[in-house]
Every structure is written in C-alpha cells, then in structure tokens.
Amino acid sequence: MEKSLLRLTTSGSVDDGKSTLIGRLLFETKCVYEDQLAAVHKASQKKGLAETDLALLLDGLAAEREQGITIDVAYRYFETPKRKFIIADCPGHEQYTRNMVTGASTAQLALILIDARNGVLTQSKRHGFLVSLLQIPHLVVAVNKMDLMDYREDVYNDIVAEYSAFSEKLDIHDITYIPVSALKGDNVVDKSPNMTWYQGFPLLKYLESVHVAADHNLVDFRFPVQYVIRPHLDFRGYAGRVSSGTVRVGEEIAVLPSGKTSRVRGVTTFDGELDEAFVTQSVVLSLEDEIDISRGDMIVRKNNLPEVGNRVEAIICWMSEEASSESTAYILKHTTKNTKAFISKINYKIDVNTLHREQAGNLTLNEIARVEIRTAQPLFFDAYDSNRATGSFILIDPHTNLTVAGGMIRSASRDLESVTAASLDQHIARKSSTNVTWQSLSTARRKREDRQGHRAAVLWLTGYSGSGKSTIAKALEKRLFDMGCSTMLLDGDNVRHGLCGDLGFSDRDRTENIRRVGEVAKLFFENGALAICTFISPFREDRDFVRGIMEPGRFFEVFVKCDLEVCKRRDPRGLYKKAAAGEIKQFTGIDSPYEEPVHPELTVETDLESADQIVESIIGALREKGILGG
C-alpha cells in the first residue's frame, strides 16, 4: 500500500531552534547523505561549536548561516516506514511574512516552536494567527529547549495555558502541545526519560499518526479543466486535477460557465480506466455529449454548484515591494482560470501582531488586508474555509509576471445595488411595455437593401477610452456615405446627452445603456441601414446581448485594440487623469475592468495601424461577409 503524504510547515521566533528540530528529524530518520552531514560537521567546527549544528542542514543561504536565522522557505523531504513528509521551513520574522504565507499555503499541519526560556511571544501569537488565517487543519505547538529549563513541568504548563487562552480567539480546531529538546533529541523521535510527566506521543510518532484524509473536501465535486485532449476524432477528454469531492462514471454533471449538462462516460488515467475519481487525483474525464469546454471552465455536479460571480471579498497577503493600486489591472489566477482583476476596495488591513483592524489606502510588502476584488470574467469559487482549492488565488503583475499577492476568498462581494438588482430580476434582458404590439414596416428591409445596394448590419466598435473608436467610426461612416450607403453613427457620448442621459456608470447603468443602444441600432438595422456603434461596452455579456437580438451574420464586432498605457498617454479629454485622481469613479481601465472580446469579427490595433488603414480593413471584411457589394 502506498504511503500517505503529510505536508507540514514550521515557524518560530528567532533562535527558537526550529531549523535544529527539523535537522534532528532528518538526522534521526536517516534522511541525510553522508557528504551533507560531513559538510555540516565541518561548518560546525568552523563556528567553534562542540556539537554538530543540525540547523545547518536547513539554513541554505549564506546570509542565513551567517546570521543564524531562516530567511527563505526551505523544503525538505523525508520518510519513515509509515508516512512520507514534505516540510516547509518558513522564516518567522515579520519581515518575511510573505515567505511564511507561501510556505504554509499548501500545508496540512503547522508546527510552531516556542522557546521555553522566553515563553509565548508576540511573534508566537502572530504565527498562530497566520495558521488560523490559512485554515491549516492541525497545529502542533512544540515547547523547545526544555533542557535549558531543567525539563520543568510547570514551565511547560504555563506556556500551554497562555497559548491555549490566546488560541480560543482563533479558528483553529486541533491543537497539540509537545515539550521537546531539539538539540538533545528529547521527545523528538523517542519519548524522553527526562520528562516522564508528559504522557503524549513524541513528535515524530504524532506526525506519523495524525489523521489528515478527512481534511479534504469530499462532498463538493470541483474539476477545473486544464487541457482538452483530442488525439483522434473518436475521443474528446478534459484533463485536470480533482480539486475536491469525487465523481463516478455515469454521474450527471454540469459545465460552467455554459451550464450545459451531461454524464461522465469515462475516467482515464495513465494507468488505465477508473470507475471513480477522488480529490487530488489527476485524471481525464470524457462525457457522453459533445460540449464546448475549454481551459478555465469547471465541471461540477448539477445539484452542487459553486458560487459564481465577478466580485469577491478576500483576505490577501501583499507580497510585492511595490504598493498596491486600485487603478492597476492585475491578472488573477484562480484554479486554471486567468482573468484581469482590480482591487476595488480595501476594507481594512490587519495588524498581525495585535490583530487590530486599521484603515489603509494601499498595501505594502507583507501587509494583510480584507479587500474587495472585481474580475473581468466570472469566477467559480467556494469560500476558502470550506474549500481551500477553489477558495484561493494569486494576483500577478502583468508587466513583470511576478506574484504580488496571495488571497483567500471569504464570500461573494455584494453591494446594495447588486442585491436590489437581483431581487428585482433585472439582469440584462429584452424588455417591452404591456398592451403594445410590434408594428411591421410598410417597406420591408430586404427591399431597402436591394435599392441601396448593400445589406443592413450593426457594426459594433468596442475598446478602451482613447483607443480610437470614435476616430475610426467617423472615418468609416464618411467612407460608407461616399460609397452611397445608408448609415447611422451612434456614439457613446452623444446618446448620453438624451436617450441615456439619466444613466450613470455603475455596472447596472452600463448594462442598461448598452441595452437601449442595442435596441435603437436594431431599429436602424430594420430600416436597411449600416448602424455604426462606438461604445466602450466593457462587459462581454452586454455585447453578446446586442448580438443575440440581431439576425445571425448581421452583427459585426470590431475590437479596437490598444495597449491601456498607450490610451492613458493619449487621454485626449483628460479622463484617465481625472479617474486616477479620484475625480471620476468606476472608470474603465482604472477601477473598472474591460472584458476583451473572445471571437470578434475583426481586431484592429490603433497603435500599429492608421485610421485609414483600419477603415479599409473594415470595408474589406464587410465585402468578404457579403454586407457590401464588390
């Protein structure tokens, strides 16, 4: 039978003996190579030590050995006849909080060391808070250096009492206390004859026996798709790792975001077919029906769905030396999905030493805060405390590709407006008044098209403010008019002078703005015109709504692509400058996201092509589609 694996993280204050303890575990389990041990012995002699300093097995950086502290996260692997172990030796100092969060993010058990001479320090409490924050299921508090306190039971009991009182404020459900001497080996592998008053397991035996299988979420099946496998026409499979739960052949599933349902036809692994897949297994699922599924989609049970939304509240640890900014569009990586994201609000930051909440305008290195994040595409998530796999994410700087934050989702973020909209069922949809009847036109659109010599269509130009949409639209309309076409230009600014003058720039108002414009564009379409619409229209769902009310092949989406930084430099009306200064709220590209088209009919790049070149490209594409004659 294959041995189980335990991932654990260690932390402690400076000189608590953490690295020595891990070195002792490696040494006692015969997991140190002879040349490694010889090198450590030589280094110990060089430092003038009487005994071999086993801590040197862990402190790999030169700075760590010189200062006698842990700076980077060191991973060590060892095993016993009963279990395999991966230890993340994390730095304990507040200066390296991001390193500890990184090392502990996948841990099933945390080991915190407390120096028996010093008792419970502020740093010891901070480590406990981080364990609670990261929802690590098991915590071992090792009271070290008992040999220097003559193995006194009262010293140990005082520390246990103080830390137990503190831990009651935290969300930690399983805490075990063990008195040890890492230097002498007491209670590390074998029970110590010097502490006969202690009746529990020695450390290694506890690590071998702690039950972690039940820590996984075995109820909520979540399968983020990593890759679509299609080796031949008769097989289509979806590769990924089961993040939580289980799934059996024949079970009914649903695919997000499409909502399509099917049944599992097969579960394939490198070793062959399975009847059932379990959490942490990497498998390929095949379905009974042909469904359009791609990387970033999620397969779940039909009647057990995750939360879906593009606003979340989360606890994040800031890991970048550059401060956070609400105007920066980060890349949020969640399971297998990447999407643009903004930190829309910092609710408060947490002082990790006092646990007090503080107001903050931005976040700097190692700071932890509760924030609201808004994403360009919806996420399929669970709260972190119920599902660590689908409740965690990282934020990436798109320019440097460096991870700037790690986050744990607490819940969906909802404001009064979104709650009201949901209760009134005011999602984007076609609306009509009561007691009215659609009046057909006396002159059919086809007759108008035949007379004008071109087909009617809606040309939808979308992109950031400053990308050049209006410039292109004006030049395009003039070119089409000169060709004898019937045209109508609907500009984003113009419609807000009347038709949409009552709307603001909230998500709900933006959606209503596009709904109204789409309906107006359709009226011009029915009259045989080429309706040119130039709107930022940042949300893909809104643009898809307009596409959906048009006849197939008559909606022509043009993605006016331009790097956001170029748009900011252009800033013809100074809007980006005002938004950055806080004078304009919910401005696309500053504190509101833009969802790029997935399959536009045409993509043009205004920072690479002139307006005339782009107009000719659009004319050519319209001819190719049969909208314009040759």
PELINVEN-V717890 format. One record per backbone hydrogen bond with DSSP energy under -0.5 kcal/mol. NH is the residue of the N-H (numbers start at 1). CO is the residue of the C=O. If there is no record, write none. Layout:
[[NH;CO] [NH;CO]]
//
This chain:
[[4;82] [6;84] [8;6] [8;86] [9;109] [10;88] [11;111] [13;113] [16;13] [21;17] [22;18] [23;19] [24;20] [25;21] [26;22] [27;23] [28;24] [29;25] [30;27] [31;26] [37;33] [38;34] [39;35] [40;36] [41;37] [42;38] [43;39] [44;40] [45;41] [46;42] [47;43] [48;45] [49;44] [54;52] [56;53] [57;54] [58;55] [59;55] [60;58] [65;61] [66;62] [67;63] [68;64] [69;64] [74;72] [74;89] [75;73] [76;87] [78;85] [80;83] [84;4] [85;78] [86;6] [87;76] [88;8] [89;74] [89;87] [90;10] [90;88] [96;93] [97;94] [100;96] [101;97] [102;98] [103;99] [104;100] [105;101] [105;102] [107;104] [108;7] [109;7] [110;138] [111;9] [112;110] [112;140] [113;11] [114;142] [116;144] [118;115] [119;115] [121;119] [125;121] [126;122] [127;123] [128;124] [129;125] [130;126] [131;127] [132;128] [133;129] [134;130] [135;132] [136;131] [138;108] [139;174] [140;110] [141;139] [141;176] [142;112] [142;140] [143;141] [143;178] [144;114] [144;142] [146;180] [148;145] [149;146] [150;147] [151;146] [152;149] [156;152] [157;153] [158;154] [159;155] [160;156] [161;157] [162;158] [163;159] [164;160] [165;161] [166;162] [167;163] [168;164] [169;166] [170;167] [172;170] [176;139] [178;141] [180;143] [181;186] [185;181] [186;181] [187;190] [188;185] [189;185] [195;192] [198;195] [199;197] [203;187] [204;188] [206;202] [207;203] [208;204] [209;205] [210;206] [212;210] [215;212] [216;213] [218;216] [221;219] [222;244] [223;299] [224;241] [225;297] [226;239] [227;239] [229;227] [229;237] [230;228] [232;235] [235;232] [237;229] [238;285] [239;227] [239;237] [240;283] [241;224] [242;281] [243;222] [243;241] [244;222] [245;217] [247;277] [249;275] [250;264] [251;248] [253;262] [254;300] [255;260] [256;298] [259;255] [262;253] [264;251] [265;263] [265;286] [266;286] [267;274] [268;284] [269;272] [272;269] [274;267] [277;247] [280;242] [281;278] [283;240] [283;281] [284;268] [285;238] [286;266] [288;263] [291;289] [293;291] [296;225] [297;294] [298;256] [299;223] [300;254] [300;298] [301;221] [301;304] [302;252] [304;301] [307;381] [309;379] [312;373] [313;411] [314;371] [315;408] [316;314] [316;369] [317;406] [318;316] [318;367] [319;404] [320;404] [324;363] [328;325] [330;328] [330;341] [331;396] [332;330] [332;339] [333;331] [333;394] [334;332] [334;337] [337;334] [339;332] [341;330] [342;374] [344;342] [344;372] [345;372] [347;345] [347;370] [348;370] [349;358] [350;368] [351;349] [351;356] [352;350] [355;351] [358;349] [366;318] [367;364] [368;350] [369;316] [370;348] [371;314] [371;369] [372;345] [373;312] [374;342] [375;310] [376;340] [379;309] [381;307] [381;379] [382;390] [384;409] [386;383] [387;383] [391;387] [393;407] [394;333] [395;405] [396;331] [397;402] [398;396] [401;397] [404;395] [404;402] [405;395] [406;317] [407;393] [408;315] [409;391] [410;313] [411;313] [413;311] [414;412] [419;415] [420;416] [421;417] [422;418] [423;419] [424;420] [425;422] [426;421] [436;433] [440;438] [444;442] [448;444] [449;445] [450;446] [451;447] [452;448] [453;449] [454;449] [455;627] [457;529] [458;554] [459;457] [459;531] [460;458] [460;556] [461;459] [461;533] [462;460] [462;558] [467;464] [472;468] [473;469] [474;470] [475;471] [476;472] [477;473] [478;474] [479;475] [480;476] [481;477] [482;478] [483;479] [484;481] [485;480] [487;485] [488;530] [490;488] [490;532] [491;489] [492;534] [495;491] [496;492] [497;494] [498;495] [500;495] [501;498] [503;500] [510;506] [511;507] [512;508] [513;509] [514;510] [515;511] [516;512] [517;513] [518;514] [519;515] [520;516] [521;517] [522;518] [523;519] [524;520] [525;521] [526;522] [527;523] [528;525] [529;524] [530;486] [531;457] [531;529] [532;488] [532;530] [533;459] [533;531] [534;490] [534;532] [535;461] [535;533] [540;538] [543;539] [544;540] [545;541] [546;542] [547;543] [548;544] [549;545] [549;546] [550;546] [550;547] [554;551] [556;458] [556;554] [557;555] [558;460] [558;556] [559;557] [559;602] [560;462] [560;558] [561;559] [561;604] [566;563] [567;563] [568;564] [569;565] [570;566] [571;567] [574;571] [578;574] [579;575] [580;576] [581;577] [582;579] [583;578] [584;578] [588;586] [589;592] [590;587] [591;587] [592;587] [595;538] [596;594] [601;557] [602;557] [604;559] [606;561] [606;604] [607;561] [608;605] [609;605] [614;610] [615;611] [616;612] [617;613] [618;614] [619;615] [620;616] [621;617] [622;618] [623;619] [624;620] [625;621] [626;623] [627;622] [628;622] [629;453]]
//
